[in-house]
Every structure is written in C-alpha cells, then in structure tokens.
Amino acid sequence: MKKKVLTITAVALVLFVAVVAAALNAVFTVTKVDTIFYTCSSQGEKEALELQERLDEEFIGASTTFLKLDEIDAMIAEYPCFEVVSLQKEFPRTLSVVVSERKERFAVLRESGMYAVLDEEGRYLYESDENVNRRGGENILLSGFEVVTGTAGEVATGKYFSAAVTLCAVFSKTLDDVRANILSVTLESDYFENYFRIRMQEGVNILIYTPEERTEEKAQAALDRYCSLSVTQKLYGFFDVMEDRSGEISVSDHRA
C-alpha cells in the first residue's frame, strides 16, 4: 500500500511539473522580434528586410527563457555592414533588437585586385571587386599601406593605418561626409621621412610629414589651411604640414 501511494505521488508530481512547464512555455514563448534598424543605404534597407524575416522565422515560437542571445548575435554577424546596438529579452514574449548600419569610408586595393572595404573606424567589412560605396560614390582609397584585416567587424591593423583613420576622422568633424573632399590617402617617403599625400577631390594635394606623430594636431592644421584656400587654389598645387625644429606644427604656403 505504501509503495502504491509513493507511485501515485510520483506520477502526480511528474504530471504537475509537466503542466507547470507547459504553462510556463505558453507564457514565456517569443511572439515578437521587435527590431529597430538604423540604415543609411538602399542596400542596408534590403538587408534589414531580409534579416527581419530570418529573425522572425528562426526565433518566433522559441522559449524566451532558454533562448541564448548569442544565437541572435551570430545571425546578425552574417551581415558585416550591421552592428548590434542593443539586444535583450523583454519578458515574457518579446525580443528587442536595435541594429545600425556601419558607414563605409575606406577601400584598400589588394594584390588580388579586390578591394577591402572598411568603415569609419577602420573596421573590416567585406571584399569588393570595385571601389563603390553603398551610399553612393567611392570610398577613400588608401595606398601604400600594409593593412591586415581579420574577420568582419574587427578593426584592421597595420603601420600608419590608424593614423590615416584618425586624420580622416578629424577632417570629418568639419567636412561631414569626408569622402566628398578626400579622394585618397597615400603613404609615401622621401630620403628622410614618411609622409601622407592626401589628394583632395578638387585637385590640391596635402603633404603631412611623420603623420604617426601628433596626428590630430597636424590633421587640424591641414584642415584649417585647406578651408582657407580660395576656390581656385583648391584646384591645383599643394602645401605641406610638419613639425619644425622648435616643436611647432608648421604649415607651408600653397604653391604650384
């Protein structure tokens, strides 16, 4: 009799647990993936629609409790031009996701003839057979740099590369979308030191010597001089920026 009572109790307990689990599953089940996309290109809008469909298909109906956010993160990572701004569960039934499109800025020509495309902060995005920006126009071409890229979303590395990224960031504070002004940044050298040759869209060249040192100061000095040039002066010639013997940032006159 005692054994029968224990058996009935055990079965009842199992049934109770099953009922509770079913109830919890019904309550804590994803019914909505609430995604906000901040896009800046038509291609980004298309990818956002595709990604939303995939998120709905994969995660609606999943357990809110047991779902791992890493799974969502991994799916979004398949779109290298997107980055996750925020990702969280809103119990009991919603996944809240905010995604932003990275803005392309740089292109590095590989020996293979392909271009490595990078964003404003130097993050590697993808390879392309042409230098075309998703928002229109071209990316700033970086030449003479040995840029090392890892997986999508990682900041690229390489000597002088971070200085080029910093320089363009300084210019962008005044020029907004700096691609409209800077055509390319080339790492060159003379007999004594390395320098950046910045080719502006209008035609003028800016030479910045030892760009890896006091980069922001030199970039600001170059920007100030560029903005002071007349419309005609911006069409030709060059000027250079360097640190003189007294330690001051020196900017030359514009010359042909």
C-alpha positions as CSV (number, residue, x, y, z in Angstrom):
1,M,0.0,0.0,0.0
2,K,2.8,2.4,0.9
3,K,4.5,1.6,-2.4
4,K,1.3,2.3,-4.3
5,V,1.0,5.7,-2.6
6,L,4.5,6.6,-3.4
7,T,4.0,5.6,-7.0
8,I,0.8,7.7,-7.3
9,T,2.6,10.6,-5.6
10,A,5.5,10.4,-8.0
11,V,3.2,10.3,-11.1
12,A,1.2,13.2,-9.7
13,L,4.4,15.2,-9.2
14,V,5.6,14.4,-12.8
15,L,2.2,15.5,-14.2
16,F,2.3,18.7,-12.1
17,V,5.8,19.5,-13.3
18,A,4.7,18.9,-16.9
19,V,1.6,21.1,-16.5
20,V,3.7,23.9,-14.9
21,A,6.3,23.6,-17.7
22,A,3.7,23.7,-20.4
23,A,2.1,26.7,-18.8
24,L,5.4,28.5,-18.5
25,N,6.3,27.6,-22.1
26,A,3.0,29.1,-23.2
27,V,3.7,32.3,-21.3
28,F,7.4,32.6,-22.0
29,T,7.4,32.0,-25.7
30,V,8.6,34.6,-28.2
31,T,5.7,36.0,-30.1
32,K,7.5,39.1,-31.5
33,V,11.0,40.1,-32.5
34,D,10.9,43.9,-32.1
35,T,13.7,45.2,-34.3
36,I,14.7,48.8,-35.0
37,F,17.1,49.3,-37.9
38,Y,19.1,52.4,-38.5
39,T,20.2,52.2,-42.1
40,C,21.9,54.7,-44.4
41,S,21.8,53.0,-47.8
42,S,19.2,51.3,-50.0
43,Q,21.3,48.1,-49.8
44,G,21.1,48.4,-46.0
45,E,17.3,48.7,-46.2
46,K,17.1,45.5,-48.3
47,E,19.3,43.6,-45.9
48,A,17.2,44.8,-43.0
49,L,14.1,43.4,-44.5
50,E,15.8,40.1,-45.2
51,L,17.2,39.9,-41.7
52,Q,13.9,40.7,-40.1
53,E,12.3,37.8,-42.0
54,R,15.1,35.5,-40.8
55,L,14.8,36.6,-37.2
56,D,11.0,36.0,-37.2
57,E,11.3,32.6,-38.9
58,E,14.0,31.4,-36.5
59,F,13.0,32.8,-33.1
60,I,9.3,33.3,-33.0
61,G,8.0,30.4,-31.1
62,A,11.2,29.8,-29.2
63,S,11.4,29.8,-25.4
64,T,12.1,33.2,-24.1
65,T,13.7,31.6,-21.0
66,F,16.1,29.2,-22.7
67,L,16.9,31.2,-25.9
68,K,20.5,32.3,-26.0
69,L,21.1,35.9,-27.2
70,D,24.4,34.6,-28.8
71,E,22.3,32.9,-31.4
72,I,20.7,36.2,-32.5
73,D,24.1,37.9,-32.4
74,A,25.5,35.2,-34.6
75,M,22.8,35.6,-37.2
76,I,23.3,39.4,-37.3
77,A,27.0,38.9,-37.7
78,E,26.3,37.3,-41.1
79,Y,25.6,40.9,-42.3
80,P,29.0,42.6,-41.9
81,C,27.7,46.1,-42.5
82,F,25.4,45.8,-39.5
83,E,26.3,46.1,-35.9
84,V,24.2,45.3,-32.8
85,V,23.5,48.4,-30.7
86,S,21.4,46.6,-28.2
87,L,19.9,43.1,-27.7
88,Q,17.7,41.9,-24.9
89,K,14.8,39.8,-23.8
90,E,11.7,41.6,-22.7
91,F,9.8,39.0,-20.8
92,P,7.6,37.3,-21.3
93,R,7.3,37.3,-25.1
94,T,9.4,39.8,-26.9
95,L,13.0,40.1,-28.2
96,S,14.2,43.6,-28.5
97,V,16.9,44.3,-31.1
98,V,18.5,47.5,-32.3
99,V,20.8,47.3,-35.3
100,S,22.8,50.1,-37.0
101,E,24.4,50.0,-40.5
102,R,28.1,50.8,-40.4
103,K,29.2,53.6,-42.7
104,E,31.8,52.7,-45.3
105,R,34.7,55.1,-45.7
106,F,37.9,53.4,-46.9
107,A,39.0,51.0,-49.6
108,V,42.3,49.2,-49.7
109,L,43.4,47.6,-53.0
110,R,44.6,44.1,-52.6
111,E,47.3,42.3,-54.7
112,S,44.5,40.1,-55.9
113,G,42.8,43.2,-57.5
114,M,39.9,43.1,-54.9
115,Y,39.2,46.0,-52.6
116,A,39.0,45.5,-48.8
117,V,36.2,47.8,-47.7
118,L,36.4,49.4,-44.2
119,D,34.1,51.6,-42.1
120,E,34.8,55.0,-40.5
121,E,36.6,53.4,-37.6
122,G,38.7,51.1,-39.7
123,R,36.6,48.0,-39.2
124,Y,36.9,45.5,-42.0
125,L,33.6,44.8,-43.7
126,Y,33.9,42.8,-46.9
127,E,35.8,42.4,-50.2
128,S,34.6,44.0,-53.4
129,D,35.7,43.9,-57.0
130,E,35.2,47.7,-57.3
131,N,35.6,50.7,-55.1
132,V,31.9,51.7,-54.7
133,N,30.3,52.9,-51.5
134,R,26.9,51.5,-50.6
135,R,25.7,55.1,-50.1
136,G,26.9,56.2,-53.5
137,G,30.2,57.4,-54.8
138,E,33.5,55.9,-53.9
139,N,35.4,55.2,-50.7
140,I,38.6,56.9,-49.8
141,L,41.4,54.9,-51.4
142,L,44.3,54.0,-49.1
143,S,47.5,53.3,-51.0
144,G,51.0,52.2,-49.8
145,F,49.6,50.7,-46.5
146,E,50.1,47.1,-45.4
147,V,46.6,46.7,-43.9
148,V,45.9,43.5,-42.1
149,T,42.3,42.5,-41.8
150,G,40.7,39.9,-39.6
151,T,37.1,38.8,-39.5
152,A,34.3,41.2,-40.4
153,G,33.7,43.7,-37.7
154,E,37.2,43.7,-36.4
155,V,39.4,46.9,-36.6
156,A,42.1,46.4,-39.2
157,T,45.8,46.9,-38.3
158,G,49.0,48.0,-40.0
159,K,51.7,50.6,-39.7
160,Y,50.4,54.1,-40.2
161,F,46.9,52.8,-40.8
162,S,45.4,54.1,-37.6
163,A,46.9,57.5,-38.3
164,A,45.1,57.6,-41.6
165,V,41.8,56.7,-39.9
166,T,42.4,59.4,-37.3
167,L,43.3,62.0,-39.9
168,C,40.0,61.4,-41.8
169,A,38.1,61.5,-38.5
170,V,39.4,65.0,-37.8
171,F,38.5,66.2,-41.3
172,S,35.0,64.7,-41.0
173,K,34.2,66.9,-38.0
174,T,34.2,69.9,-40.3
175,L,33.5,68.4,-43.7
176,D,30.7,66.0,-42.7
177,D,31.0,63.1,-45.3
178,V,34.7,63.4,-45.8
179,R,34.5,61.2,-48.9
180,A,33.2,64.2,-50.8
181,N,36.5,66.0,-50.2
182,I,39.3,63.4,-49.8
183,L,39.9,61.2,-52.9
184,S,42.8,59.2,-51.5
185,V,45.5,58.9,-48.8
186,T,48.8,57.5,-49.9
187,L,51.8,56.6,-47.7
188,E,55.0,57.9,-49.4
189,S,58.5,58.6,-48.4
190,D,61.5,60.7,-49.3
191,Y,65.1,60.3,-48.3
192,F,64.4,61.4,-44.7
193,E,60.9,60.5,-43.6
194,N,57.5,59.1,-44.4
195,Y,54.5,61.3,-45.2
196,F,50.9,61.1,-46.3
197,R,49.9,62.5,-49.6
198,I,46.2,63.5,-49.3
199,R,44.6,64.0,-52.7
200,M,41.5,66.2,-52.4
201,Q,38.7,65.9,-54.8
202,E,39.2,69.4,-56.3
203,G,42.8,68.7,-57.1
204,V,45.0,70.2,-54.4
205,N,47.4,67.8,-52.5
206,I,48.2,68.0,-48.8
207,L,51.5,66.5,-47.6
208,I,51.7,65.6,-43.9
209,Y,55.1,64.5,-42.6
210,T,55.7,62.0,-39.8
211,P,51.9,61.5,-39.7
212,E,52.1,58.9,-36.9
213,E,53.2,61.7,-34.5
214,R,50.8,64.3,-33.3
215,T,48.3,63.1,-35.9
216,E,45.3,65.1,-34.7
217,E,47.2,68.3,-34.4
218,K,48.7,68.0,-37.9
219,A,45.3,67.0,-39.4
220,Q,43.6,70.0,-37.8
221,A,46.3,72.3,-39.1
222,A,46.0,70.8,-42.6
223,L,42.2,71.2,-42.5
224,D,42.4,74.8,-41.4
225,R,44.7,75.7,-44.3
226,Y,42.6,73.7,-46.8
227,C,39.5,75.6,-45.7
228,S,41.3,78.9,-46.0
229,L,42.2,78.3,-49.7
230,S,40.3,80.1,-52.4
231,V,38.2,78.1,-54.8
232,T,40.9,78.5,-57.5
233,Q,43.7,77.4,-55.1
234,K,41.9,74.2,-54.3
235,L,42.1,73.2,-57.9
236,Y,45.9,72.7,-58.1
237,G,49.2,72.7,-56.3
238,F,50.0,71.5,-52.8
239,F,51.0,72.6,-49.3
240,D,52.7,70.6,-46.5
241,V,52.4,70.2,-42.8
242,M,55.3,69.2,-40.5
243,E,56.7,69.7,-37.0
244,D,59.6,72.2,-37.2
245,R,62.8,72.1,-35.1
246,S,61.2,74.2,-32.3
247,G,58.4,71.6,-32.0
248,E,55.7,73.8,-33.5
249,I,53.3,72.5,-36.2
250,S,54.3,74.3,-39.4
251,V,52.1,74.7,-42.4
252,S,53.6,75.9,-45.7
253,D,52.1,78.3,-48.2
254,H,50.1,76.9,-51.0
255,R,52.3,76.5,-54.1
256,A,52.0,75.1,-57.6
